[in-house]
Amino acid sequence: MGWVITAFIVGMLWGHGAGWIYAHKTVAYECEKLDAFYVGKKVFRCTAVEDRND
């Protein structure tokens, strides 16, 4: 029974990490291509912040 709980926790942690990575890549891709991304009916505009090494 203990292994079931352990497997469940590991699966939840893996799913959370995979979802976090996927969400960030999706937002970055949409910002790069469209300068915006959407959540539901709301549209968010993206602004790039560049590092300057002067």
Backbone hydrogen bonds in HBPLUS format (Angstrom, degrees):
<---DONOR---> <-ACCEPTOR-->    atom                        ^
c    i                          cat <-CA-CA->   ^        H-A-AA   ^      H-
h    n   atom  resd res      DA  || num        DHA   H-A  angle D-A-AA Bond
n    s   type  num  typ     dist DA aas  dist angle  dist       angle   num
A0004-VAL N   A0001-MET O   3.17 MM   3  5.32 131.2  2.42  98.8 111.2     1
A0005-ILE N   A0001-MET O   3.41 MM   4  6.83 157.0  2.47 149.5 153.9     2
A0006-THR N   A0002-GLY O   3.02 MM   4  6.26 161.5  2.06 147.8 153.4     3
A0007-ALA N   A0003-TRP O   2.82 MM   4  5.92 159.7  1.86 143.3 149.0     4
A0008-PHE N   A0004-VAL O   2.89 MM   4  6.07 152.4  1.96 144.1 152.1     5
A0009-ILE N   A0005-ILE O   2.94 MM   4  6.19 162.9  1.97 152.6 156.3     6
A0010-VAL N   A0006-THR O   2.92 MM   4  6.13 165.8  1.94 153.6 157.7     7
A0011-GLY N   A0007-ALA O   2.90 MM   4  5.99 158.0  1.95 144.2 150.8     8
A0012-MET N   A0008-PHE O   2.90 MM   4  6.14 153.6  1.97 148.3 155.6     9
A0013-LEU N   A0009-ILE O   2.94 MM   4  6.18 161.9  1.98 152.1 156.7    10
A0014-TRP N   A0010-VAL O   2.90 MM   4  6.07 161.7  1.93 151.2 156.5    11
A0015-GLY N   A0011-GLY O   2.89 MM   4  5.99 163.3  1.92 146.4 151.5    12
A0016-HIS N   A0012-MET O   2.91 MM   4  6.05 155.4  1.97 146.5 153.3    13
A0017-GLY N   A0013-LEU O   3.02 MM   4  6.21 164.3  2.04 148.9 152.8    14
A0018-ALA N   A0014-TRP O   2.89 MM   4  6.09 165.7  1.91 155.3 159.5    15
A0019-GLY N   A0015-GLY O   2.91 MM   4  5.96 159.2  1.95 145.1 151.1    16
A0020-TRP N   A0016-HIS O   2.95 MM   4  6.10 153.9  2.02 146.4 153.5    17
A0021-ILE N   A0017-GLY O   3.04 MM   4  6.26 164.1  2.07 151.5 155.0    18
A0022-TYR N   A0018-ALA O   2.97 MM   4  6.12 165.3  1.99 149.2 153.7    19
A0023-ALA N   A0019-GLY O   2.90 MM   4  5.99 161.8  1.93 147.7 152.7    20
A0024-HIS N   A0020-TRP O   3.10 MM   4  6.28 164.1  2.13 148.4 152.4    21
A0025-LYS N   A0021-ILE O   3.01 MM   4  6.20 160.1  2.05 152.0 157.6    22
A0026-THR N   A0022-TYR O   2.93 MM   4  6.08 154.2  2.00 148.0 155.3    23
A0027-VAL N   A0023-ALA O   3.00 MM   4  6.23 165.6  2.02 153.2 156.3    24
A0028-ALA N   A0024-HIS O   3.00 MM   4  6.10 164.4  2.02 146.7 151.5    25
A0029-TYR N   A0025-LYS O   2.92 MM   4  6.03 156.9  1.98 144.0 150.5    26
A0030-GLU N   A0026-THR O   2.96 MM   4  6.16 168.0  1.97 153.8 156.7    27
A0031-CYS N   A0027-VAL O   2.89 MM   4  6.01 157.3  1.94 150.8 157.5    28
A0032-GLU N   A0028-ALA O   2.98 MM   4  6.10 154.0  2.05 143.8 150.8    29
A0033-LYS N   A0029-TYR O   2.98 MM   4  6.20 159.2  2.03 151.9 157.2    30
A0034-LEU N   A0030-GLU O   2.73 MM   4  5.47 161.0  1.77 145.9 152.7    31
A0035-ASP N   A0031-CYS O   2.94 MM   4  4.26 136.5  2.13 112.3 120.5    32
A0046-CYS N   A0035-ASP O   3.04 MM  11  5.14 168.2  2.06 123.5 122.7    33
A0037-PHE N   A0044-PHE O   2.89 MM   7  5.36 150.3  1.97 148.2 158.0    34
A0044-PHE N   A0037-PHE O   2.74 MM   7  5.36 177.9  1.74 175.5 175.0    35
A0039-VAL N   A0042-LYS O   2.93 MM   3  5.40 155.2  1.99 149.1 157.2    36
A0042-LYS N   A0039-VAL O   3.12 MM   3  5.40 154.6  2.19 133.8 130.3    37
